[in-house]
Amino acid sequence: MVEIFAAVCGAAVSAGVLATGSSVRRANEGREALVRLTVGLESISSKLEQLHVDIRSDRKEIFGRITSLETRVARMEVHSDHPHHG
């Protein structure tokens, strides 16, 4: 009878150790996945910030060029409205 009780206790302890080990392993895997996701999000965030800076720079350049073109067109319109007689 003692042997059966010892065997049952041993099996219960083994099952507990295996369950605990499995739980710890799952927790570690979850933690590692969270770290990978966090690093990935930080990378995406950094790239989006750089994209925003690039877009602002491009927009500034484009609007500068448009303003310059508008000025040149306005000057051309003035000259065409008042032809020189020579």
Secondary structure, 3 states (H helix, E strand, C coil): CHHHHHHHHHHHHHHHHHHHHHHHHHHHHHHHHHHHHHHHHHHHHHHHHHHHHHHHHHHHHHHHHHHHHHHHHHHHHHHHHCCCCC
